[in-house]
């Protein structure tokens, strides 16, 4: 399910700056051990005695305006991504766009000359969002709008990606979770993954040197990215020049697997060299990832949950089964879904205003049944609910520094008994439109929306590596997991351990009215 376009806030009054305690830490101390800046892994060399390779998190959180500096260590801003005066060309793929906001983040010396392409999904000419984009873009001679092909009625162009070309003959791909609007880059939790700077091939012959289609390889990443971009050309040439340009760059240093969705009907099983979409892509990738033996838990953390059905058939047999696939036979992990309730929205930095970007529904009979099977696995974004299941006594809370920055980020992480097996950062929420449905009686998958994400795991970044969660920092601590193997950090956006919903708790629903004032004194009338 996608975010709704920005709407007028239905709030009762204005508000003052956040109270001092909003950004305060909630706990400290060590917790379970199992818990980009562009990241290019170090050479795989023999470790010298007492030497250990430490690799920072491949995912970086975005900066939060109203949080203290201690919570923004290692975080990245939009200015960090777009402020380089060497940028010649930018392709911005997203659901919501504010052209003026986007342009203001380029270096002022190149703002009027950088060639900016904006990819959106508002295909109806009468759509007010399209009209607003066209009006804003008309003020810039260097901005060109492109409309994505949208064959599915309930689909959206939900991917969030920047592709940058610089005048030093390098390119970069940035996959992230934020809409291109101010709200998402100020007090909402989001995250970013970036490729290293990609060099231009020196000769055309070099482009054909590496045909390694192994899952996680740079060549496979490039192949899947180009397949994704070429899917925009179904009806007309939209991204052909972009794909042709990117094909000339060397992706060999990239470590990550694209998990994307493209609208339409697609074969579930294809040639391994061909790109799969939606849950079929997820299942294929999971089969290549080694996981630890023993108990495991997958945390699905999203900002939107669509109507999934009156029974748990789709979420269990389609999505969870795909997430449970593994390179070797292993027991099925347990699952949790992290999603905020109304109390967490009220206490967030922007109060109820944050709730306009976070969606699910529980009003209809079918939605009520959905809540019934989801409630046992629902967990809070912040683990400090008075009505939630009490945390085990003596367990230290690991503070991610984001519990008051409402989540727009989407992460899927598998926690093993001692370390993390894999992590996915994506635009895809918990919905059939994003991940697709298997077509009855066929070997096809039907996908409605455009989505893109990147999947990483420890051994992809360094041989024999282990991955552990990091909190308020991107760097792992050697003392958390003893050994001489390389240690990879993964920046966790939520506090651990997660707190399960209480029996009477329900998720935040933007279409419902909430009369209890938030911390600023505002109420929410619903949509």
Kinemage of the C-alpha trace (Angstrom):
@kinemage 1
@onewidth
@group {chain A} dominant
@subgroup {mainchain}
@vectorlist {calphas} color= white
{ca unk a 1} P 0.000 0.000 0.000
{ca unk a 2} L 1.387 3.366 -0.922
{ca unk a 3} L 1.408 6.668 0.846
{ca unk a 4} L -1.434 9.019 0.066
{ca unk a 5} L -0.582 12.345 -1.576
{ca unk a 6} L -0.157 15.131 0.933
{ca unk a 7} L -3.490 16.397 2.216
{ca unk a 8} L -4.574 19.263 4.404
{ca unk a 9} L -3.895 18.478 8.040
{ca unk a 10} L -7.140 18.136 9.947
{ca unk a 11} L -5.779 19.451 13.181
{ca unk a 12} L -7.337 21.654 15.784
{ca unk a 13} L -4.571 24.182 16.319
{ca unk a 14} L -0.950 25.108 15.705
{ca unk a 15} L 1.935 23.853 17.800
{ca unk a 16} L 5.145 24.906 19.474
{ca unk a 17} L 8.599 23.324 19.273
{ca unk a 18} L 8.890 19.798 20.761
{ca unk a 19} L 9.338 19.496 24.516
{ca unk a 20} L 12.830 18.762 25.771
{ca unk a 21} L 12.060 15.158 26.667
{ca unk a 22} L 10.947 14.206 23.156
{ca unk a 23} L 14.459 13.401 21.997
{ca unk a 24} L 15.650 11.903 25.261
{ca unk a 25} L 17.120 8.430 25.360
{ca unk a 26} L 14.888 5.648 26.595
{ca unk a 27} L 17.436 3.236 27.948
{ca unk a 28} L 20.984 2.035 27.787
{ca unk a 29} L 23.160 -0.966 28.250
{ca unk a 30} L 23.911 -4.019 26.204
{ca unk a 31} L 21.163 -6.140 24.710
{ca unk a 32} L 21.086 -9.293 22.592
{ca unk a 33} L 24.068 -9.555 20.275
{ca unk a 34} L 21.925 -10.616 17.303
{ca unk a 35} L 20.690 -7.591 17.075
{ca unk a 36} P 25.554 3.916 2.951
{ca unk a 37} L 27.694 5.688 3.296
{ca unk a 38} L 28.613 4.048 0.004
{ca unk a 39} L 30.155 0.845 1.208
{ca unk a 40} L 32.713 -1.036 -0.792
{ca unk a 41} L 34.039 -3.996 1.182
{ca unk a 42} L 37.744 -4.167 1.937
{ca unk a 43} L 39.881 -6.600 -0.041
{ca unk a 44} L 39.417 -10.168 1.132
{ca unk a 45} L 42.798 -10.656 2.701
{ca unk a 46} L 44.152 -12.947 5.355
{ca unk a 47} L 43.601 -11.405 8.762
{ca unk a 48} L 46.806 -10.706 10.642
{ca unk a 49} L 46.972 -11.709 14.298
{ca unk a 50} L 44.972 -9.297 16.476
{ca unk a 51} L 43.663 -7.547 13.358
{ca unk a 52} L 39.968 -7.475 12.663
{ca unk a 53} L 38.014 -6.055 9.742
{ca unk a 54} L 35.161 -3.811 10.932
{ca unk a 55} L 32.642 -2.734 8.288
{ca unk a 56} L 30.132 0.079 8.904
{ca unk a 57} L 26.436 -0.324 8.193
{ca unk a 58} L 25.480 -0.501 4.507
{ca unk a 59} L 22.220 1.273 5.446
{ca unk a 60} L 22.322 4.837 6.772
{ca unk a 61} L 19.496 6.607 8.567
{ca unk a 62} L 18.450 10.056 7.434
{ca unk a 63} L 19.005 13.017 9.743
{ca unk a 64} L 16.198 14.079 12.083
{ca unk a 65} L 15.906 17.832 12.501
{ca unk a 66} L 14.479 17.910 16.035
{ca unk a 67} L 16.646 15.213 17.616
{ca unk a 68} L 19.956 15.805 19.425
{ca unk a 69} L 23.266 15.354 17.643
{ca unk a 70} L 23.898 12.083 19.492
{ca unk a 71} L 20.961 10.545 17.616
{ca unk a 72} L 22.209 11.773 14.232
{ca unk a 73} L 25.730 10.347 14.280
{ca unk a 74} L 26.373 8.814 10.865
{ca unk a 75} L 23.018 9.974 9.499
{ca unk a 76} L 22.735 11.432 5.995
{ca unk a 77} L 20.771 14.422 4.727
{ca unk a 78} L 19.401 15.166 1.275
{ca unk a 79} L 22.002 17.929 1.042
{ca unk a 80} L 24.691 15.277 1.544
{ca unk a 81} L 23.306 13.335 -1.410
{ca unk a 82} L 22.629 16.178 -3.848
{ca unk a 83} L 24.914 19.017 -2.744
{ca unk a 84} L 27.972 17.908 -4.743
{ca unk a 85} L 28.790 20.624 -7.327
{ca unk a 86} L 30.145 17.920 -9.636
{ca unk a 87} L 26.645 16.537 -10.320
{ca unk a 88} L 25.712 16.971 -13.975
{ca unk a 89} L 22.513 14.937 -14.166
{ca unk a 90} L 19.992 13.540 -11.696
{ca unk a 91} L 17.153 11.070 -12.163
{ca unk a 92} L 14.652 11.198 -9.293
{ca unk a 93} L 12.253 8.244 -9.003
{ca unk a 94} L 9.545 8.671 -6.370
{ca unk a 95} L 5.878 8.700 -5.407
{ca unk a 96} L 5.566 12.279 -4.136
{ca unk a 97} L 7.722 15.143 -5.409
{ca unk a 98} L 8.202 18.755 -4.382
{ca unk a 99} L 10.189 20.234 -7.260
{ca unk a 100} L 11.246 23.364 -5.379
{ca unk a 101} L 12.366 21.284 -2.392
{ca unk a 102} L 14.377 18.998 -4.677
{ca unk a 103} L 16.054 21.819 -6.578
{ca unk a 104} L 17.020 23.693 -3.412
{ca unk a 105} L 19.281 20.805 -2.392
{ca unk a 106} L 21.587 21.053 -5.388
{ca unk a 107} L 24.684 23.220 -5.044
{ca unk a 108} L 23.704 26.780 -5.929
{ca unk a 109} L 26.470 27.015 -8.523
{ca unk a 110} L 24.979 24.176 -10.606
{ca unk a 111} L 21.292 24.397 -9.636
{ca unk a 112} L 20.314 26.047 -12.906
{ca unk a 113} L 22.436 23.786 -15.102
{ca unk a 114} L 22.148 20.258 -13.659
{ca unk a 115} L 19.808 18.216 -15.832
{ca unk a 116} L 17.005 16.883 -13.603
{ca unk a 117} L 14.595 14.117 -14.605
{ca unk a 118} L 11.576 13.474 -12.368
{ca unk a 119} L 9.832 10.089 -12.708
{ca unk a 120} L 6.275 9.970 -11.305
{ca unk a 121} L 3.154 7.830 -11.638
{ca unk a 122} L 0.386 10.413 -11.974
{ca unk a 123} L -0.737 9.317 -15.426
{ca unk a 124} L -4.212 10.889 -15.387
{ca unk a 125} L -4.062 14.350 -16.928
{ca unk a 126} L -6.763 15.592 -14.548
{ca unk a 127} L -4.840 14.418 -11.468
{ca unk a 128} L -4.158 17.494 -9.284
{ca unk a 129} L -0.801 16.022 -8.265
{ca unk a 130} L 0.238 15.955 -11.923
{ca unk a 131} L -0.975 19.508 -12.449
{ca unk a 132} L 0.998 20.708 -9.420
{ca unk a 133} L 4.154 18.958 -10.662
{ca unk a 134} L 3.815 20.490 -14.105
{ca unk a 135} L 3.301 23.952 -12.678
{ca unk a 136} L 6.312 23.685 -10.353
{ca unk a 137} L 8.545 22.185 -13.051
{ca unk a 138} L 7.695 24.997 -15.467
{ca unk a 139} L 9.776 27.375 -13.319
{ca unk a 140} L 12.944 25.400 -14.144
{ca unk a 141} L 14.234 25.050 -17.687
{ca unk a 142} L 16.468 22.152 -16.611
{ca unk a 143} L 13.690 19.929 -15.153
{ca unk a 144} L 11.964 17.291 -17.268
{ca unk a 145} L 8.982 15.236 -16.080
{ca unk a 146} L 8.417 11.603 -17.040
{ca unk a 147} L 5.293 9.532 -16.419
{ca unk a 148} L 5.709 5.850 -15.555
{ca unk a 149} L 3.564 3.298 -17.383
{ca unk a 150} L 0.781 2.303 -14.961
{ca unk a 151} L -1.202 -0.669 -16.334
{ca unk a 152} L -2.732 -1.748 -12.998
{ca unk a 153} L -5.724 0.154 -11.592
{ca unk a 154} L -4.583 0.078 -7.954
{ca unk a 155} L -0.874 0.386 -8.571
{ca unk a 156} L 1.392 3.337 -7.756
{ca unk a 157} L 4.839 4.497 -8.775
{ca unk a 158} L 6.242 3.924 -5.307
{ca unk a 159} L 9.973 3.378 -5.975
{ca unk a 160} L 12.391 5.781 -4.305
{ca unk a 161} L 15.736 6.087 -6.055
{ca unk a 162} L 18.250 8.684 -7.232
{ca unk a 163} L 20.668 8.067 -10.098
{ca unk a 164} L 23.435 10.648 -10.331
{ca unk a 165} L 26.021 11.374 -13.015
{ca unk a 166} L 29.063 13.547 -12.220
{ca unk a 167} L 31.452 15.462 -14.432
{ca unk a 168} L 34.401 13.351 -13.240
{ca unk a 169} L 33.007 10.404 -15.248
{ca unk a 170} L 31.450 8.676 -12.242
{ca unk a 171} L 27.871 7.652 -11.498
{ca unk a 172} L 26.028 6.637 -8.327
{ca unk a 173} L 22.793 4.837 -7.498
{ca unk a 174} L 20.987 5.756 -4.271
{ca unk a 175} L 18.077 3.601 -3.093
{ca unk a 176} L 16.127 5.097 -0.195
{ca unk a 177} L 12.708 5.236 1.516
{ca unk a 178} L 11.737 8.934 1.614
{ca unk a 179} L 9.315 10.805 -0.615
{ca unk a 180} L 10.902 13.850 -2.233
{ca unk a 181} L 9.088 16.233 0.106
{ca unk a 182} L 10.249 18.227 3.117
{ca unk a 183} L 8.183 16.253 5.623
{ca unk a 184} L 10.007 12.997 4.935
{ca unk a 185} L 13.488 14.553 5.247
{ca unk a 186} L 12.939 16.410 8.537
{ca unk a 187} L 11.277 14.446 11.383
{ca unk a 188} L 10.347 11.100 9.813
{ca unk a 189} L 12.645 8.072 10.102
{ca unk a 190} L 13.970 7.031 6.691
{ca unk a 191} L 17.124 5.373 5.381
{ca unk a 192} L 19.521 5.314 2.430
{ca unk a 193} L 21.730 2.778 0.644
{ca unk a 194} L 24.265 3.967 -1.929
{ca unk a 195} L 26.627 2.381 -4.381
{ca unk a 196} L 30.264 3.467 -4.367
{ca unk a 197} L 31.180 5.997 -7.070
{ca unk a 198} L 30.969 3.936 -10.253
{ca unk a 199} L 33.765 4.550 -12.779
{ca unk a 200} L 33.178 4.799 -16.499
{ca unk a 201} L 34.512 1.880 -18.516
{ca unk a 202} L 37.618 2.964 -20.405
{ca unk a 203} L 36.736 0.990 -23.517
{ca unk a 204} L 33.629 -0.726 -24.851
{ca unk a 205} L 35.424 -4.066 -24.631
{ca unk a 206} L 35.708 -3.692 -20.850
{ca unk a 207} L 31.914 -3.708 -20.577
{ca unk a 208} L 31.791 -7.366 -21.550
{ca unk a 209} L 34.523 -8.638 -19.230
{ca unk a 210} L 32.469 -9.680 -16.195
{ca unk a 211} L 29.441 -11.905 -16.659
{ca unk a 212} L 29.082 -13.081 -13.085
{ca unk a 213} L 25.338 -13.461 -12.449
{ca unk a 214} L 25.823 -14.646 -8.857
{ca unk a 215} L 23.244 -13.194 -6.503
{ca unk a 216} L 24.816 -10.170 -4.826
{ca unk a 217} L 27.474 -9.556 -7.480
{ca unk a 218} L 27.940 -6.172 -9.080
{ca unk a 219} L 27.177 -7.559 -12.520
{ca unk a 220} L 23.905 -9.113 -11.363
{ca unk a 221} L 22.979 -5.837 -9.619
{ca unk a 222} L 23.660 -3.929 -12.830
{ca unk a 223} L 21.727 -6.407 -14.954
{ca unk a 224} L 18.687 -6.225 -12.679
{ca unk a 225} L 18.824 -2.422 -12.465
{ca unk a 226} L 18.952 -2.100 -16.255
{ca unk a 227} L 16.054 -4.566 -16.563
{ca unk a 228} L 14.080 -2.438 -14.123
{ca unk a 229} L 14.809 0.777 -16.024
{ca unk a 230} L 13.978 -0.785 -19.387
{ca unk a 231} L 10.573 -1.850 -18.028
{ca unk a 232} L 9.576 1.833 -18.171
{ca unk a 233} L 9.840 1.651 -21.965
{ca unk a 234} L 6.828 -0.637 -22.484
{ca unk a 235} L 4.758 1.997 -24.304
{ca unk a 236} L 7.329 4.656 -25.161
{ca unk a 237} L 11.001 5.420 -24.663
{ca unk a 238} L 11.256 6.826 -21.147
{ca unk a 239} L 14.396 5.442 -19.497
{ca unk a 240} L 16.228 4.136 -22.564
{ca unk a 241} L 18.807 6.963 -22.553
{ca unk a 242} L 19.355 6.448 -18.830
{ca unk a 243} L 19.822 2.685 -19.191
{ca unk a 244} L 22.166 3.184 -22.143
{ca unk a 245} L 24.263 5.641 -20.126
{ca unk a 246} L 24.461 3.417 -17.029
{ca unk a 247} L 25.503 0.435 -19.138
{ca unk a 248} L 28.822 2.214 -19.728
{ca unk a 249} L 29.749 2.187 -16.020
{ca unk a 250} L 31.589 -0.441 -13.986
{ca unk a 251} L 29.443 -1.922 -11.171
{ca unk a 252} L 31.985 -4.532 -10.078
{ca unk a 253} L 32.486 -2.916 -6.631
{ca unk a 254} L 28.759 -3.054 -5.795
{ca unk a 255} L 27.645 -5.576 -3.187
{ca unk a 256} L 23.878 -5.922 -2.920
{ca unk a 257} L 20.895 -7.481 -4.632
{ca unk a 258} L 18.066 -5.478 -6.134
{ca unk a 259} L 14.594 -6.625 -5.085
{ca unk a 260} L 12.168 -4.697 -7.266
{ca unk a 261} L 8.591 -4.774 -8.515
{ca unk a 262} L 7.345 -3.858 -11.981
{ca unk a 263} L 3.613 -3.690 -12.816
{ca unk a 264} L 2.193 -6.488 -14.943
{ca unk a 265} L 2.107 -10.272 -15.164
{ca unk a 266} L 5.446 -12.041 -14.877
{ca unk a 267} L 6.707 -15.620 -14.866
{ca unk a 268} L 7.541 -16.923 -11.387
{ca unk a 269} L 10.324 -19.186 -12.616
{ca unk a 270} L 12.708 -17.773 -15.228
{ca unk a 271} L 16.282 -18.168 -16.406
{ca unk a 272} L 18.546 -17.281 -13.431
{ca unk a 273} L 20.102 -14.573 -15.577
{ca unk a 274} L 16.724 -12.891 -16.041
{ca unk a 275} L 15.289 -10.508 -13.481
{ca unk a 276} L 12.381 -11.626 -11.339
{ca unk a 277} L 9.938 -9.259 -9.683
{ca unk a 278} L 8.046 -8.972 -6.396
{ca unk a 279} L 7.952 -11.950 -4.079
{ca unk a 280} L 9.436 -14.163 -6.822
{ca unk a 281} L 12.587 -12.023 -6.755
{ca unk a 282} L 12.645 -12.256 -2.969
{ca unk a 283} L 12.363 -16.051 -2.999
{ca unk a 284} L 15.100 -16.418 -5.627
{ca unk a 285} L 17.510 -14.226 -3.662
{ca unk a 286} L 16.812 -15.916 -0.328
{ca unk a 287} L 17.788 -19.287 -1.768
{ca unk a 288} L 21.310 -17.944 -2.271
{ca unk a 289} L 21.810 -16.583 1.252
{ca unk a 290} L 23.368 -18.733 3.995
{ca unk a 291} L 21.555 -18.532 7.341
{ca unk a 292} L 22.452 -19.727 10.821
{ca unk a 293} L 20.988 -22.946 12.178
{ca unk a 294} L 18.565 -22.695 15.068
{ca unk a 295} L 15.783 -20.280 15.885
{ca unk a 296} L 15.363 -17.123 13.839
{ca unk a 297} L 12.989 -14.187 13.729
{ca unk a 298} L 12.078 -11.970 10.789
{ca unk a 299} L 10.963 -8.441 11.666
{ca unk a 300} L 8.835 -6.786 8.990
{ca unk a 301} L 8.850 -3.041 9.731
{ca unk a 302} L 6.705 -0.888 7.417
{ca unk a 303} L 4.785 2.386 7.248
{ca unk a 304} L 1.721 1.044 5.464
{ca unk a 305} L -0.354 -2.144 5.536
{ca unk a 306} L -2.891 -2.745 2.792
{ca unk a 307} L -5.966 -4.971 2.819
{ca unk a 308} L -4.415 -8.434 2.758
{ca unk a 309} L -7.537 -10.579 3.050
{ca unk a 310} L -9.870 -11.948 5.717
{ca unk a 311} L -7.511 -14.897 6.279
{ca unk a 312} L -3.733 -14.956 6.599
{ca unk a 313} L -3.326 -17.033 3.432
{ca unk a 314} L -1.489 -14.395 1.362
{ca unk a 315} L 0.822 -13.131 4.084
{ca unk a 316} L 1.774 -16.648 5.213
{ca unk a 317} L 1.906 -18.585 1.940
{ca unk a 318} L 3.165 -15.853 -0.340
{ca unk a 319} L 5.196 -13.254 1.550
{ca unk a 320} L 6.330 -15.129 4.667
{ca unk a 321} L 7.081 -18.283 2.685
{ca unk a 322} L 9.283 -16.225 0.355
{ca unk a 323} L 11.066 -14.615 3.306
{ca unk a 324} L 11.593 -18.083 4.824
{ca unk a 325} L 13.456 -19.485 1.816
{ca unk a 326} L 17.107 -20.194 2.521
{ca unk a 327} L 20.228 -21.608 0.894
{ca unk a 328} L 20.134 -24.623 3.190
{ca unk a 329} L 17.268 -26.361 4.875
{ca unk a 330} L 16.382 -24.518 8.055
{ca unk a 331} L 13.424 -24.215 10.371
{ca unk a 332} L 10.855 -21.567 9.489
{ca unk a 333} L 11.540 -18.322 11.358
{ca unk a 334} L 8.931 -16.625 13.495
{ca unk a 335} L 7.583 -13.292 12.276
{ca unk a 336} L 6.850 -9.913 13.813
{ca unk a 337} L 5.394 -6.772 12.216
{ca unk a 338} L 6.572 -3.443 13.660
{ca unk a 339} L 3.992 -0.678 13.210
{ca unk a 340} L 3.059 2.317 15.389
{ca unk a 341} L -0.220 2.786 17.255
{ca unk a 342} L -2.018 6.078 17.902
{ca unk a 343} L -0.124 6.684 21.139
{ca unk a 344} L 3.204 6.558 19.298
{ca unk a 345} L 1.932 8.972 16.660
{ca unk a 346} L 0.671 11.378 19.342
{ca unk a 347} L 4.088 11.392 21.019
{ca unk a 348} L 6.093 11.666 17.786
{ca unk a 349} L 8.095 14.795 16.960
{ca unk a 350} L 5.407 16.103 14.608
{ca unk a 351} L 2.505 14.694 16.624
{ca unk a 352} L -0.557 13.738 14.608
{ca unk a 353} L 0.918 15.396 11.514
{ca unk a 354} L 3.233 12.354 11.250
{ca unk a 355} L 0.209 10.096 10.890
{ca unk a 356} L -0.634 11.368 7.428
{ca unk a 357} L 2.200 9.254 6.033
{ca unk a 358} L 1.356 6.032 7.887
{ca unk a 359} L -1.552 3.889 6.724
{ca unk a 360} L -3.700 0.889 7.466
{ca unk a 361} L -7.441 0.340 7.988
{ca unk a 362} L -9.435 -1.696 10.503
{ca unk a 363} L -13.016 -0.445 9.979
{ca unk a 364} L -14.607 -3.003 7.621
{ca unk a 365} L -15.481 -6.584 8.568
{ca unk a 366} L -12.641 -7.933 6.412
{ca unk a 367} L -10.175 -5.466 7.897
{ca unk a 368} L -11.288 -6.435 11.393
{ca unk a 369} L -10.522 -10.068 10.591
{ca unk a 370} L -7.135 -9.001 9.270
{ca unk a 371} L -6.408 -7.214 12.543
{ca unk a 372} L -7.343 -10.395 14.389
{ca unk a 373} L -4.611 -12.458 12.735
{ca unk a 374} L -2.053 -9.645 12.703
{ca unk a 375} L -2.441 -8.506 16.322
{ca unk a 376} L -0.461 -11.436 17.814
{ca unk a 377} L 2.557 -10.453 15.686
{ca unk a 378} L 2.127 -6.666 15.881
{ca unk a 379} L 4.903 -4.860 17.731
{ca unk a 380} L 5.345 -1.218 18.593
{ca unk a 381} L 7.751 1.095 16.783
{ca unk a 382} L 8.802 2.416 20.207
{ca unk a 383} L 8.937 -0.135 23.018
{ca unk a 384} L 7.455 2.042 25.754
{ca unk a 385} L 3.684 1.492 25.504
{ca unk a 386} L 1.876 1.398 28.845
{ca unk a 387} L -0.687 -1.026 27.402
{ca unk a 388} L 1.733 -3.240 25.507
{ca unk a 389} L 3.057 -6.573 26.714
{ca unk a 390} L 5.591 -5.873 29.430
{ca unk a 391} L 9.213 -6.405 28.472
{ca unk a 392} L 11.034 -9.201 30.251
{ca unk a 393} L 12.552 -8.069 33.528
{ca unk a 394} L 16.264 -7.388 33.438
{ca unk a 395} L 16.452 -7.042 29.647
{ca unk a 396} L 18.356 -3.908 28.643
{ca unk a 397} L 16.767 -1.700 26.011
{ca unk a 398} L 18.955 -0.872 23.036
{ca unk a 399} L 18.121 2.685 22.048
{ca unk a 400} L 18.103 3.422 18.320
{ca unk a 401} L 17.490 7.120 18.907
{ca unk a 402} L 14.430 7.180 16.636
{ca unk a 403} L 11.434 6.224 18.787
{ca unk a 404} L 9.961 9.752 18.525
{ca unk a 405} L 10.713 10.083 14.793
{ca unk a 406} L 7.705 8.353 13.216
{ca unk a 407} L 8.640 5.588 10.750
{ca unk a 408} L 8.411 6.035 7.015
{ca unk a 409} L 11.295 3.580 6.591
{ca unk a 410} L 10.645 -0.012 5.438
{ca unk a 411} L 12.975 -2.797 6.581
{ca unk a 412} L 12.836 -6.594 6.577
{ca unk a 413} L 15.507 -8.155 8.825
{ca unk a 414} L 16.229 -11.756 9.790
{ca unk a 415} L 17.721 -12.074 13.290
{ca unk a 416} L 19.466 -15.337 14.095
{ca unk a 417} L 20.376 -16.514 17.603
{ca unk a 418} L 23.748 -14.726 17.585
{ca unk a 419} L 23.771 -12.356 14.609
{ca unk a 420} L 21.801 -11.016 11.651
{ca unk a 421} L 21.390 -13.231 8.593
{ca unk a 422} L 20.181 -10.625 6.077
{ca unk a 423} L 18.520 -7.216 5.784
{ca unk a 424} L 16.343 -5.581 3.132
{ca unk a 425} L 15.794 -1.823 2.768
{ca unk a 426} L 12.949 -1.114 0.358
{ca unk a 427} L 10.075 1.081 -0.717
{ca unk a 428} L 7.759 -1.960 -0.538
{ca unk a 429} L 5.206 -1.996 2.256
{ca unk a 430} L 3.046 -4.888 3.386
{ca unk a 431} L 0.710 -5.153 0.396
{ca unk a 432} L -0.295 -7.380 -2.482
{ca unk a 433} L 0.148 -4.459 -4.849
{ca unk a 434} L 3.816 -4.171 -3.895
{ca unk a 435} L 4.815 -7.830 -3.651
{ca unk a 436} L 2.349 -9.381 -6.103
{ca unk a 437} L -0.146 -12.210 -6.110
{ca unk a 438} L 0.237 -15.652 -7.619
{ca unk a 439} L -2.306 -16.130 -10.402
{ca unk a 440} L -4.577 -19.089 -9.744
{ca unk a 441} L -3.821 -22.066 -11.967
{ca unk a 442} L -0.775 -20.457 -13.575
{ca unk a 443} L 2.904 -19.913 -12.957
{ca unk a 444} L 2.541 -16.157 -13.111
{ca unk a 445} L 2.751 -13.379 -10.578
{ca unk a 446} L 0.649 -10.238 -10.921
{ca unk a 447} L 2.244 -7.044 -9.608
{ca unk a 448} L 0.504 -3.643 -9.447
{ca unk a 449} L 3.143 -1.149 -8.251
{ca unk a 450} L 6.663 0.010 -8.986
{ca unk a 451} L 8.972 -0.696 -6.005
{ca unk a 452} L 12.700 -1.004 -5.469
{ca unk a 453} L 14.941 -2.110 -2.610
{ca unk a 454} L 18.331 -3.613 -1.868
{ca unk a 455} L 19.111 -6.816 0.037
{ca unk a 456} L 22.424 -7.359 1.863
{ca unk a 457} L 23.948 -10.060 4.056
{ca unk a 458} L 27.282 -10.323 5.912
{ca unk a 459} L 29.213 -12.741 3.691
{ca unk a 460} L 28.400 -10.560 0.713
{ca unk a 461} L 30.472 -7.760 2.238
{ca unk a 462} L 33.417 -9.849 3.486
{ca unk a 463} L 34.273 -13.533 3.546
{ca unk a 464} L 33.112 -15.352 6.717
{ca unk a 465} L 31.715 -12.095 8.092
{ca unk a 466} L 29.027 -11.773 10.760
{ca unk a 467} L 26.515 -8.928 11.006
{ca unk a 468} L 25.279 -7.322 14.223
{ca unk a 469} L 22.862 -4.520 14.949
{ca unk a 470} L 24.233 -1.079 15.775
{ca unk a 471} L 22.383 1.647 17.677
{ca unk a 472} L 23.024 5.403 17.302
{ca unk a 473} L 26.130 4.522 15.300
{ca unk a 474} L 26.938 2.806 11.999
{ca unk a 475} L 30.036 1.083 13.377
{ca unk a 476} L 29.970 -2.333 15.048
{ca unk a 477} L 31.599 -2.940 18.400
{ca unk a 478} L 34.122 -5.756 18.466
{ca unk a 479} L 33.168 -6.653 22.012
{ca unk a 480} L 29.629 -7.645 21.015
{ca unk a 481} L 30.575 -10.753 19.059
{ca unk a 482} L 33.968 -12.200 19.873
{ca unk a 483} L 36.110 -13.756 17.148
{ca unk a 484} L 38.560 -12.848 14.408
{ca unk a 485} L 35.997 -12.894 11.585
{ca unk a 486} L 35.043 -9.587 9.870
{ca unk a 487} L 32.207 -7.796 11.657
{ca unk a 488} L 29.544 -5.853 9.751
{ca unk a 489} L 27.285 -3.326 11.441
{ca unk a 490} L 23.634 -2.828 10.558
{ca unk a 491} L 22.022 0.411 11.737
{ca unk a 492} L 18.757 -0.601 13.439
{ca unk a 493} L 16.037 2.087 13.295
{ca unk a 494} L 13.874 0.824 16.183
{ca unk a 495} L 14.566 0.032 19.823
{ca unk a 496} L 15.131 -3.582 20.812
{ca unk a 497} L 13.704 -5.722 22.208
{ca unk a 498} L 10.441 -5.101 20.387
{ca unk a 499} L 7.302 -4.767 22.498
{ca unk a 500} L 4.257 -6.798 21.435
{ca unk a 501} L 0.858 -5.103 21.266
{ca unk a 502} L -1.468 -5.610 24.219
{ca unk a 503} L -4.733 -7.487 23.644
{ca unk a 504} L -6.746 -4.271 23.269
{ca unk a 505} L -4.216 -2.232 21.283
{ca unk a 506} L -4.691 -1.386 17.605
{ca unk a 507} L -2.491 0.184 14.925
{ca unk a 508} L -2.709 3.834 13.926
{ca unk a 509} L -5.399 4.432 11.272
{ca unk a 510} L -5.200 7.759 9.419
{ca unk a 511} L -8.848 7.576 8.296
{ca unk a 512} L -10.118 7.453 11.885
{ca unk a 513} L -10.691 10.428 14.205
{ca unk a 514} L -8.623 10.762 17.391
{ca unk a 515} L -9.901 13.204 20.007
{ca unk a 516} L -7.113 12.730 22.538
{ca unk a 517} L -4.694 15.643 21.970
{ca unk a 518} L -1.157 14.933 20.882
{ca unk a 519} L 1.759 16.480 22.792
{ca unk a 520} L 1.243 19.766 20.909
{ca unk a 521} L -2.463 19.959 21.857
{ca unk a 522} L -3.772 19.043 18.406
{ca unk a 523} L -6.442 16.483 17.557
{ca unk a 524} L -6.962 14.426 14.395
{ca unk a 525} L -10.249 14.374 12.488
{ca unk a 526} L -9.365 11.584 10.080
{ca unk a 527} L -9.799 11.556 6.323
